[in-house]
């Protein structure tokens, strides 16, 4: 078919957003300008074009508000647990099994992944940093090894799959026109494959740097001396020398010394940076990225926190067990439902079940801690805090998603105020179909193309703002080359979140991981790059071949 001016303007808007992301700038203004220009080209009416900014954002909000609610409810639960220190008790028992460097490495990976699945890495990173990282350092795990484990397991595996809260799969599936449950299932498999591959390579890097347990290592770490792994030899060593720059000695050896200036830069970066998985006290990213952002009101969890009274301790022990068990039983029920053993949960309703359980547990926790009367106030405060957090975390996604919804005929009619939805063109699908003869009918090539777009989408330091784009491309490209759009959307989700969610991009929440483990953030990003990219290549090949 022949492309109209509106198609070319829309394509120009996509390229503008990609270019802005590549330059690590805020994509909000380009998305708004592209929305106005595209709507003007489609209707020829500048008034409708200006209205399209509001209508596109409103349409995106209507489609995605369930995601805001799930974030708010889970955040409300976390606030109730934090008030009784139950969040700390959920991870404290794992300190006892850290008897050596490798056991500490394994515990950090498992606990970070588990906690981040349910609460996102925002509370997980500072919590684990305050409680588990010192124990891991004393057990003989290098600080850089601890940082890599937390980044890969939390910001990588847990956030890229987002299997429990299903915020990321919901964004990807909505834009792709796919089933969110299917996207979540594929994303979980791909996230685990990527993580295992990356961790295996990192394990080889760490092998020569594991030490016997000693209090001396903890004292050195607290004093600012950071040691980390180096590649054993060969290709990894040569590539590391090229990327590491002046941060190491000529033969790639350690140690690295974190100076006061370095620590100051990390602290300042945490204060002005932030990202989809930011830390306590950090502001939203300068790029305006979306996703899991820091909680400004989070209280310290360090040694100086006053001990709770005996009654609060009993409640903390109770809810530290009850909350994980409840969500674990929910997951078992969902699995049994898929197997037909119990009545299955309807497609797309798993997130509603998580949100409902979260708010019920939050109410119970507040009633138990504060009493029925005071709980009327405290529950409202936690829910309000959760809603504020949700809009701070995800609000920037709405105008960006609105632009990509404008290219979808299912939403374009409402955005442009057309009386008949059948009059709305599907700009993105038309563009893909017109260029179909140029696209190799090869699932591998298309999958890697979507992965690269996702990686570019994450360059702004946000793991979520690129999901509407990768989802829309997946919905358009999948049928054209015979690939399930849900699979392609999951591949794009891997690229966007592993890059911008806080693993490959140093100006993302990787700042938080570096801050709590006291390692240089640029060096941490370099250490993660090759293992994670290798994992993404393997998982993309698996998606293109077996899904």
GUTIVO-822336 format. One record per atom (N, C-alpha, C, CB): x, y, z. Coordinates in steps of 0.02 Angstrom, whole numbers, plus 50000, padded with zeros to 5 digits. Glycine has a CB too. Layout:
<sites>
XYZ...
</sites>
This chain:
<sites>
500424994150000500005000050000500445006350000499525000050061500165011849976500535018049974500495021550041500265022749918501065023850064501095027250129500905034550120501785026650160500505036950168500305044050166500795048250207499585044850194500665054750207501085059250247501065057450321500865066450236500475055250344500415053350414500865047550432499685051650431500925042750386501365037050398502095039350405501305031850342502305043750361502995046050363503135050250426503165050050300502635054250445502725058250506502765053650567502135063250514502345048450568502355043750624503015040050627501775038850618503265037950568503915034650566504465039350589504065032150495504425045750568504915050550592504885051450667504795057250558504275051050696504205051450769504545045750804503475051750788504475039750777504805033850806505555034650804504605027450769505825036950747506545037850741506785043350788506745039450668506385048550796506565054050841506615051450913506055059750837506135047350933506135044551001506735039951010505485040751016506875035750960507465031350965508105035350970507495026650905508155040650929508755044750932508835048350998508745049850877508275050651026508305053951091508505049151145507635057051107508255043051142508455037951190509195036351185508045031551181509435035851123510145034451113510585039951140510295033451039510335046051140510715051751167510615052551242510505058151131510245047851273510135047751345509775053951369510805047051382509295056151330508895062051348508175059951362508925067351292507815064551391507115063351408506695062651344506835068951452506305057351338505925056151277505215058851281505895048651262505035062151336504355064651343504195069951291504255067451413504615075051285504485080451237504465077851166505015085951244504955073751143504885070951075504245067051065505485066451061504025063251116503395059451109502805064051101503295054851169502785069551139502235074351133502235077851065502285079651189502835079951043502875083150977502675078350921503585085750965502895072150927502725067150876501975065850876503105060650888501655065950934500935064950938500565070550902500715064451012500765076850916500445082550884500535082250808500735089150911501155081050787501295081050715500915075450679502045080250703500895069550709500555063950677499805065150673500695057450715499515067550728498795068950728498615074350678498555070950798499035079450673498925084750624498945082050553499445090350633499445077750540499505074850473498925070250458500165071150467498655066950509498095062250497497435065850485498025057550557497335071450519496685074850516496705081450479496425076050585497285084550474497335091150444497055096650488496985091250379496895095150550496595099950595497065101150654495895097450620497355107250661497815108450717497485108150785498135115250708496835109750789496485109350853496445102150876495775112550847496255097650831496225090550847496915087950866495935086450788497425090550832498105088450846498305090150918498595091650797498125096150940498285098151009497875093951058498145105651020497245092851042496825088651085497085081451089496105088551060497425079251037497675072451035498175071151091497985070950968498545076351113499015075351168498645072951230499405081951183498105076551246497715074651305497365067951294497185080151321497045067051236496675060951224497125054751222496285061451159497725055451193498185049751190498415047851260498785051451146498575052851301498785051451370498215048451409499035057751404497605051051400497025048451435496885041251414496405052851422496945039851349496825033051325497335028251355496865032851249497965030351356498485026151387498345025051461499175029351377498115030351495497965029651566497395024751578497785036551596496885025051536496325020551543496535013251532495765022351493496985012151485497215005351471497695002751524497545005151403498065007151555498615005151599498485006451673499245008551579497895009051690497785010951760497785004851807497125014651767497614998951781497654993051823498364991851847497404986951785498854993851806499554993151825499714997951882500014994451765499455004051879499555008851932499275006151998499235015551915498695002951994498385000452055498784994852087497674998052041499044990352046499424984752074500054987252108499604979552020500374992352078500974995252109500784998452175501295000452063500235002152176500025005652237499865000752293499415009952222499524995352277499324990552329499924986852358498824985752301500374984752314500974981252339501414986052379501374978252280501454992252358501844997152396501524998552464501905003752356500854998652466500514999452530500674993652577499754999952519500694987552551500874981752592501584982452618500794975352552502034984552575502724985352596502784990552651503174987252537502404995952646502425001052698502174998352765502015007052678501654994152763501404991152825501904986352855500734987552812502244982552812502754977952837503354981652866502984973252782503544987152833504114990952856503984994152925504294996452806503354995952937503184999153001503304994453060502465001353000503254987953048503374983153103504034979453095502804978053106504454981653047505114978753033505064971453008505544978953096504494969552981504424962852954504814962052890503694961252942504934967552853505324967152791506034964752805505334973952755506324967052861506994964852879506994957452899507274969152936506494955452937506484948552960506404943552903505914947653010506134945652846506054941052791506714938852761505624944252737507244942752771507894940952742508424939452793508134946552698508324941452856508834940352907509044933152915508594943052973508584928152914508804921152924509324918752874508214916652920509354921852816509824919452765510544921052782509654922552698510654925552831511334927052852511674920852880511334932652904511294916452911511584910652945511904905652898511064907252987511694905652834511954900652787512534903452746511404898252740512744909652759513304912452723513954910352757513254920252720514184904452742514784901752774515404902252731514664894552793515344904652671515904905552626515714909952568516154898752601516204911552525516074915952470515534913452422516694917152432515564906952405515084904352357514384903852387515314897552333514344901852451513674901652482513384908652487513714898352551513804913652502513574920552505513324922852436514134925252530513694921052384513504922652315512824919752299514034919952266512724913252316512084909952302511514912952342512144902452317511634914452405511104917352447510894924252421511334917852520511384928352402511224934952376510794934452313511854938852360510954929752269510584928852207509864926652222510924923752161509794921552263509134918652277508694923752314509194912252317508964926852366508564931452407508384937652366508934933452471508864940452330508724946352289508184944852237509354948852255508244939152204507744937352153507054936452185507954930852117507024932852242506384931552274506054937852299506474926752331506434942052335506134948252362505934952952305506634951752409506364953452254506224958152199505624955952157506824958852155505484949552154504904947252118504264949952148504874939552116504244950352214503624952352248503594959852261503554948652312504164963052272504164970052292504564974652246504424970752362504824971852190505254975652146505914977352181504904982052122506434978852143507074980052175507124986452217507604980352123506634990952212506664997052252506784995752326506025001152243506354991852359506504990352429507014984852438505874988452464507094980552388507534974852396508264976952402507454970152337508484981652360509194983352359509434986552424509334988152301509104991852450509354994552513509264989752571508995000952529508744985652569508634980752623509184975552623507954977452615509334972752565509864967752560510544970952573509854964352492510624977152550511254980552562511394981552635511264987152527510874982952674510954984152746511044977752785510374988052773510754972252763510724966252804511184960652777510014963652808511164959352713511514953552686512204955052657511104950452633512294960952628512944962352597513514962252647512924969152562513464965452706514014964952754514184957652772513854968752817513664953552780513784946552796514134942952738513124942952813513944944752676514254941652618514984943652612513884943552554515144950052626515834952352623516254948652675515874960052634515994947952735516364944452788516464937152769515984944952854515994934152733516054927152713516564925952659515384924552689516844931352629517364930552579517164932352508517604923752580516564934952498516344936952431516604943952417515564936652425516954945052361517174951852344516574956652335517594951852280516674962852351516134967752346515874968252275516374974652369516304967852225516084968152155515654962052139516684968552108515834956252168515424950352157514734951052187515774944252187514694954052247514044955252278513634960052235514134958152348513954965252208513594970052166513334966752103514064975952148513734962552071513504959252010512924954552024514074955551977512964950852081512424946252098511764949952109512614942352162511794955452146511184959252159510904962252095511314964852210511334965052053511104968251991510774963151945511684971651955511094957451935510834952451888510184949351915511354947051875510184947451980509604944052007509004948752017509784940852073509124954952038508584959552052508374963651992508774964152107508804968351972508644972651915508594968851850509154978151909508944963151846508924959251785508374954051784509574955951774508494948451818508034942751813507334944351840508324936951851507304947251900506644948351930506254953851894506724950352004506584959451880506214965051851506044963751778506614971451856506484960451740506344959351669505774954251659506974956851633505704949651706505144944951701504514947851734505324938151734504604951051793504054954251829503454949451832503844960851795503604943251852503104937951844502534938451894503434931251852502654941351952502124941652003501684947751993502434941852073501994953651991501594959751983501364960751911502004965852006501754958351862501574958451791501434965451765500974954051779501824970251789501774977051761502094977251692502114982151809502714974951687503054974951622502694970651570503774972551631502504964451586502124960651536501464964051517501974953751563501154967551564500544971051547500654976651497500224973851610501194980451507501364985751459501524982851390501954989851484501934977651389502134974551326501534971551290502664969251337501114967851328500554964451297500024969351271500234959551347499904974651309499404979551287499604982651220499314985151340500244984451213500474987451151500504982451094501164990551160500624976051110500694970951058500024967651041501184965651080499504968951081498884965551070498914958251086498654966551000499314956451135499424949451154499144948051223500174947651150499174941751243498944939651309499484941151361498754932051310499334945151413499844946651463500134940451498499564951251516499714935351508499954929251540500474925751496499374924551556500354925751432500824922651385501484926451384500524922251314501444933051382502054937151383502434935851448501884944651376502084935551504502404934451568502744927651571501904934951625502414922451545502714915751545503354915451504502204910551519503324918251443503924918251401504474922551432503754920851329504294928351458504784932851488505144929551547504464939351510504774925651588505094922251644505624917351621504574918751687505454913451570505934908651544506544912251516505604904151489506434917451476506994921051446507414924551499506734926251396507094927251551507464930551605507914925651642506994933951653507654919651654508054914651690508634912351646507614908551709508514911351582509054909351537509594914751534508784907951466509384920951527509864926551525510254926951590509504933251511509894926451646510224926951710510714921351724509724927251764510514915251709510954909451722511574909951679510584902751707511494911951616512084912651572512554918051599511864914351501512274923751617512684929251642513024927351708512264935551652512654924051752512944922251817513484916851809512394919751863513394912351761513914907251750514564910551728513684902251697514524915451683515134918951661515424922951719514974923551601514994926251757515234930051815515554925551867514664934051846515284919451874515584914751921516294912951902515164908451924516424912251837517104910951814517554916851829517114909351738517284922851822517674928851838517824929351913517294935151815517374926651954517454927152026517894921652056516784927052059517984916252019518284910252048518964911652082518384905051995519364915952053520034917152080520024922252137520484919652025519454924852153519424930252202519024928452264519134936452170518764922452268518434920252329518944919252385518034913652317518744921152446519204920952502518894917252561519424928052523519304915352608519044912252669518724917552713519604908452708518214915752752517874920752793518334924152842517304917452831518244930752851518664934552897518334941252910519384935452870518394943652973518144950252989518554955752956518144951253065519164954052936519614959052905519304961652841520304956052891518984957252802518694959352738518134964352750518444953352699517744963252802517204967952817517484974652838516754965052872518024974652878518334980952899518614984652839518884979652951518934981052793519204984352733518644987252690519624979252692518104983452683517544985752643517234992052673517014980152636517144991952738516864997852771517335003852767516704996352843517985002452760518475007952754518535010552683519155005552779518215007052635518215009452566518675005852519518385016552565518975000252539519404996352494518984991252459519984992952533518944991752393518514987352353518934982952309518014991452311518844976452316519174971752271518654968352229519594966652310518844966452169518364963252125518684958352079518004968452085518294954552042518554949351999518864952151936518004944451981519294948451907519564950151841519474944151795520314952351846519394945151731519334939551685519974935351688519194941951613519894928851679520474924451688521014925651636520254917251686520844925751573521354926651521521004927151454521874920751521521394928051402521144927651334520684933351314520784921251326520144931551278519694936651250519404941151302519144933351211519154938351357518844942451409519334947551436518574938151465519974945351445520454949951473520604955651425521104946351491520674954051361520814959251311520234964151305520974956151243519604961451304519034965851300518954970051363518404961851288519114967151420519054970951482519554976751483519164966351543520174975351459520664980751457520424986451413521344978151430520084984751359519854989951313519314994151344519604986851249518844990851381518274994551409518424997551477517684990051414518904994651514519004996851583519355003551588519384991751622519765005351538520105011751540520615012151595519615017351547520625017851628521145019151678520955016551747521285026451682520395013051755520175010951821520555005151850519465009251818520995001751808521364996051834522084996751815521064989551807522474991951838523184991851821523274989051752523584987751871523884989151728524004987251659523814980151643524704988251643523864975551691523694968651676522984966851698524184964051710522574971851711521884970651731521814968651803521584965351688522324969451843522294967151913521944972151957522994965851940521744969852015521444974052066521954975052121520784970752094521854978452174521204981152194521064987952167521164981352268520424989552169520204996352155520094999852221519554996352112520315005952226520215009852286519665014952274520865013352308519145014752315518615019552309518805025652351517925016652333518965031052318519165037052353518555040752380519565041652308518685045852420518135049952445517765053252387518385055252493518145055252335517815058452278517355053552243518335061152228517575047252236517155042252204516525041152243517535035752195516605040352310516015039252352515535045252347516215038052424515835051352343515415057352338515025057252273515835063652344515355055152218515005054952154514435049852156515495053152097514555044052187514025039152192513445041852232514295032752224513605045252288513065047952330512675053252293513355050952395513025057652257512685062852219512275059752163513195067952190512565054652131512195051252077511555048152103512615046052044511595045052163510995042052191510475047352209511175037952253510725053252227510255058552247509905061752188510615063852286510245061952130509935065252072509765060352017510395070552045509975054052025509865049251971509225045551980510425044451967509275039151997508685035052005508485031951940508115039152032507995027251942507795023551884507235018851901508375019851855507095014051857506545009551871506635005551934506455005051815507235005251961507315001552023507745005352071507624994752010507605011652079508015016152119508005014652192507805022952108508445018152228508525016852298508145021852339509235016952317508135020252403507825024852450508185031452451507825021852520507785036652447508065043352450508265046152384508645043352493508245042252329508445044852264507855047952229508755039452222508005052752186507485056052148507375052452083507655063352135506835053852047506725050751982507285052551935506055052851954507415048351883507975049451839507915055951801508035043851792508495059051787508475065151749508175064251680509165067951742508225057951654507955056651588507205056351588508235050351562506915056651646506185056051649505945049051638505875060451598506385044051650506195037251639505655034951685506785032951645505355029451665504815026651705505055020651742504215024951663504585017351774504745011251807504775012051881505375008551782505165007751913505195007351985505645012852011505425000552009505385017852042505775023552065505845023652139505465029952041506305027652165506455027352235505905029752281507055031252248505945027252341505475029352393505825034352438505235023252435505625040552433505955045952470505855045252545505705052752447505325041852565505165041652636505415035352670504425042152646505795031252634506025025052663506495026252721506365020752611506375022752776506775023652835507395019352832506365022152898507935021452864508535017352865508405010752900509105021052899508775005752877508704999152907509364996752937508454994152856509785001352955510444999552979510454997953052510915005052965511074997853080511164995653149510895000753199511884994353162510835006953180510635012153228509875012653237510895018653205509485008553199508765008753207508565006053276508415004753151508165009653314507965007253381507605000653376507525012453417507744995953422507404989453419506664990253434507724984553467506234986353401505514986753414505354983553481505114983453358504754984953507504534981953570504364974653558503934985853600504304970653612504184963453605503554961853564504124960253673503014965653575502404964353536502514965353462501824968853560502864970853444503004972153374503454966753345503314978953365503924964253384504364958953360503964952653345504914957353412503484951053388503074945153375502664945953311502594943853435502394951853302502014953053240502474952853179501664959853244503074955553186503554955453130503714948253111504194959253148503834943953162503974936953146503384933653111504154933153211502784935253135502184932153106502104934253032501564934153145502134940753018502004943052950502604941752904501844950552950503204941152932503784939352891503704932352862504434939852931503324928152897503174921452871502534921452831503134916452930502024924952856501364924652825501354927552754500864928352868501704933052743501684936252678502004931952623502034943052680502634929552632502904925152580502494918752570503614923352597502244915952626501844909752619501214911052580501674906852689500884916652593500264918252558500384919052483499954924752585500894922752464501034923652393501284917152362501554929252383501654913152401501864906652375501284902052361502334903252425500784902052406500184898052394499804900652333499734898152456499814907252323499474910052265499804907552200499494917852267500474907452199500824905052140500674897752128501584906152146500654893752182500484886552175499784885752146500534882952243499324889952170498634889552144498624891252069498174894352183498994896352049499004898251979499284892551936499414904551968499804889351961500104883751924499614877951919500754881351958499284876351975498794870951974498204872651928498534869552045498034879151925497504881151880497694880151807497324888351891498324881651790498564880451722498544873051705499274883251713498674868851756498674861651745497974858651746499104858251796497464862651763496784860151765496594856551829496674855551708497024856851880496874853551943496344857351982497504852751985496384863951980495904868352014495614873151961496234872352074495054876451977494784881351928495304886551912494144884751956495454887551848495984892251830495774899551839496194891151757496264903751852496154910951855496094913551784496714914651894495604917551770495504920051702496114923951679494874924451698496214923951613496784927451585496774934851603496794926551509497344937251626497394944251645497184945751716497004948351599496934940651752496674941851820497194940351874496064937651832497774937751855498284936151905498514942451941498884932551873498594947851904498814954151935498284956651984498944959451882497644955751967497114957852013497144953652077496424957051980497304947252071497364942952130497944945252174497464935652109498504947052143499074949552181498884955952217499684950852134498564960552182498374966952213497874965952269498074971452161497384961552259496904960352312497224957252373496354955852286497654952352363498004949252420498444954452456498434943252397498774958652418499224963652448498834968352492499584967552393498264970852469497904975652510497574972352570497364979252468497364966052563497094962352621497634961452674496804955552599498224959352652498774958452700498974965152732499384955352664498954970552693499124977152721498624979152775499134982452665497984977952762497474979552812497574975352875496764978352784497694968852867497814964552925498424966752964497894957352903498954968652929499564970852963499434977253002500134971952913499074981952973498934988253008498484987253068498614993252960497974982953060497534981453116497914978153173496944977053094498344973353155498734969953207499224974653242499114964053176499524979153205500034983553235499734989553270500514985953181499244992753238498984999053264498314998553300498905003853208497984992853292497314992253320496784994453269497254996453383496164992153278495644993653228495525001053215494994990553249495515005153268495375012253258495945015753221495245015653324496555014853246497125018153214497245015553143497755017253256497035009253131497135006353064496725010053012496954998953064496165013053032495775016952984496185022552954495145019753017496645025252993497085030552969497695027752934497295035153026498025022852966498665020452940498575016852873498985015652989498025013152864497915009852799497825015152745497285005352802497435020352760497355025652711498005029052693496865030852737498435030052742499085033152729499515028752685499455034652795499525022152699499925017652658499665017352586499925010652689499005017152578498725016952511498875023452474497965015752513498815029052509498985035552477499715035752456498835041252526500155033452500500865033152483500975028652422501275030652542500595023152420500665018552363500445021752298500275012352375499895025452299499655028752238500145034252215498965031752250500405038052263500905043152246501515039952215501105047352308501745034552246502315030952219502175028352149502505025152265501575025652138501415022752073501435027952018500725019552075501165033952032501175039151980501875041951970500695044751998502265042252023502965044352014503345039151974503305045452082503175032751985503545027351952503345026651879503425020951988502695027251864502455025451798502155031151759501955020051804502065037051790501725042451757502035044551691501695048351802502695044351686503035046551626502895041951567503785046851638502665035851581502525031151527501915033251486502425024051555501435036551518500785037751486500835041751421500335041351534501165047651420501205051251356501585047451302501515058051366502095043651324502485039751275502055034151247503125036851309501705030551291501255025351268500705028251224500945021551327500475034351240499955037451200500155038351127499765044151229500795040251116501025040951047500995034351009501735043751046501215028951041501215022551007500505019851000501645017551045500055021451047499365019551039499045023150979498965021051103499285029150964499025032850907499145029050841499345039750903499665025050839499805021050780499435014550777500525019650776498995013250826498605007150830497875008850815498675003650899497575005550767496885007250747496385006050803496685003150686496555001750851496095000450907496005006550952496344994550948496505010950952496495016650997496475023450960497095016551042496685023450897496745029650861496075033350854497045028450792495525029550846494875032750838494685036850899494345027450825494795034050958494635037751020495095043751029494685033151081495725043051011496205048451019496035054350974496915046051006495835052750913495695057950864494965060250865495875055550795494555056950905493845058950909493455057150847493795066250921493645051650813493295049650753492625046350771493725044950711492095047850735491435044850751491415037350740490895048150711491825034850694491825027850677492545025250683491545026550605492645020350726493315017750737493605014550674493315012650793493165012350629493415009150568493785014150523492835006050529493685020650535494035025650495494765026750518493665032350498494935024050577495605025250604496105020650570495605024050681496635023550543497155019350512497605016150564497575023550463497915010750544498405007450587499095009050559498284999550590499375014650581499975017350550500565012550555500165023950581500675009750613501265005550623501214999250581501355003850697500634996050582500544989950542500624991550468499854986850555500354997250446500414999150375501155000050356500025005650361501535003250401502245004350386502604997650381502575008750441502464993150427502794986650425502594982750363502624982550489501954982850346501724979150288502014981850224500954979250285502094988450220502374991350159503114989650151502294998950160503444988350207504154986550204504264979050214504554990450257503724975250209503774968050223504254964550176503084964850219504284966850114504734963650066505464964850083504584966049996505604969750126506294971150146506484967550210506384978550156505984964750245506114961350309506254954050296505524962250358506834951450316506964944250307506454940150344507674942550330506174935150311505694930850344506054925650386505234927350292506444928250432506854924050475506714925950547507604924750458506434921350586506274923050656506884925450695505974917150690507464922750680508064924750718508244932050704508664920150699508234933950641508404940850623507904945750654508424941650545507264944150648506754948650676506804949050752506054946250655506934943350784506994943350857507564947650881507084936150883508144947050847508714951150866508584958550850509344948750831508194959850798508024966850784507614969950840507654967250719507114966150865506704968650920507124969250983506104963950933507584964550995508034965051053508444971451050508494958951056508714973050992509124979050985508704985350998509454979450915508094985350972507654991050985507524991751060506984990350947507424986051094507334986251166507944988951202507164979351191508534986751181509154989351212509214996851202509764985751182509054999151142509065006451130508545009951173508945007951055507965006851182507445009851222507635010451295506825005851217508105006351318508325006651387508905011351400508494999951410509165014451347509755018751356509615025051396510025020651289508975026751405508825032751444508845031451518508155035551425509025025251538509055023551608508395021351637509315029351646507905020151595507255017751617507105011151584506695022951602506875006351623506724999851594506034999251565506814994751645505615004251575504905003451557504675007951499504485004751616505005013551489504745018151438504805015351367505125024751442505245010551356505315007651290504825002051276506005005151281504454999651326504014993851317503434995151270503754991651383503105001051271502585002251221502855001751149502275008951232503475004051139503765003851072503914996651051504395008051069504254992751094504414985851076503784981651070504884982751127503284983151112502654979451107502294980951041502214981151164502274987251022501944989050959502304985950899501914996650951502954986150899503334983050844503224975550843504084984550852503174972450901503074965250903502384963350875503134962650975501884967350893501214966050866501184966850791500714970550898501594971350763501594972450691502034967450654501814979550675502624965950683503104961650649502944954250656503794963050675502664952350714502554945250727502154941650673502204944450791501544943850658501164940350606501494940650537500474943350601501874945950524502184946550458502714941350446502484953450450503044938950500503584934050491503424927450525504234936850518502814926650549502604920350578502854919050648502834914950534502934924350688503154923650758502584925850803503804927750772502504922450859502014924450908502184931450934501974919350966501724936350928501874943050953502054943151027501284947550941501764938651066501934938351138502674936551148501484933251174502924932151106503634930251111504084936051093503794924251066503914939451038504314945351018504284950851071504084948050950503694951851099503624956951151504054955251211502894957651172504094948851229504514946751285505254947851270504394939351301505454946651207506154947951187506314955351193506284945551115505874959751167505984966851174505994969051246505454970651137505574965951287505564967451359506224965751392504994963651394506524960151371507184958351397507694963751382507414951651367507714966051320508214971051301508114977551338508184972351227507494979951342507354986351373507514986351447506634988351362507304981151484507384981251556508084979151578506874976651588508394974351544509074972651563509544978551551509324966551523509394982651500509804988551488509634994151538509724991151416509014996451535508825002351574508585000851644508315006051539508424994551658508174992851724508694992951778507854986251722509324993451760509834994051811510384988951808509514993751876510574986651748511124981851742511664984451694510864975051717511474986751636511964988751585512084996151583511754986351518511615000151607511665007451601511865010351669510995010551577512425013851671512695016251735512295021951764513405018451726511905025451723511505031151749510795028851767511485036851696510715022351778510075019651800510135017851874509875013351757509715013251897509735011351967510345007151984509105007551985510775005951935511415002751951511805007152001511835001651887511655013652001511945018052051511775015752122511695025252041511175013252130510965010952196511355004852217510215009452196511425000052171511804993952186512524995752202511774989052127512805000152162513495002252175513555005752242513745006852120513055009652260513075013252323513055008652383512515018152327512605003652383512544999252441513114994252446511884995652439513434992752390514004988152392514674991752392513964983352333514664998452383515265002652387515775000852332515585002052455515525000352271515964999252214515845004752162515844992252182516335006252119516235011352067515705009152017516905012852030515225013452004514655011451963514855010351890514115016751966515315014351863515525013251794515875006551786515995018951771516295004851835516634998351833516134992651839517154997851889515624993551880515104988351887514734987351821514614990151942514564992651786514224992051722514664988451672514024999051695515324989851673515784986551627515824979051642516474989651631515844977351707515884970251725515264966451704515994969551800514694969751704514074966451687513964965851612513494970151718514294970051572514114970651501514184964151463514544975951469514774961251462514884955251421514464949251446515614953351422514454947851511514034942151532513294943051516514114941151606513024949051526512314950151513512164949951439512084956851543512594952951398512474952751326512504945551300512984957051289512964941551328512984934551309512334931051328513594930951342512074932551388511444929651408510864931751364511304931551479510844938051344510304940451300510334937051232510344948051293510944936051206511014932551142510744925451147511744932451119510924921951201510694915051209509934914851216511034911851271509644919251259508924919051269508534920951206508734923751326508804925551166508474927451104508484921751054508794933751074509044918151050509064912251007508564907051029509774909351007508504906051094508014901251120507304903451101508074900451196507154909851109506484912351093506334911451019506414919851111506814912950976506694912450904506644905250880507244916050866506964900650917506994893750895506444889350924507664890850913506284890350988505844885651022505164888451040506174883451085505064895051036504404897751052504024899050988504474904151093
</sites>
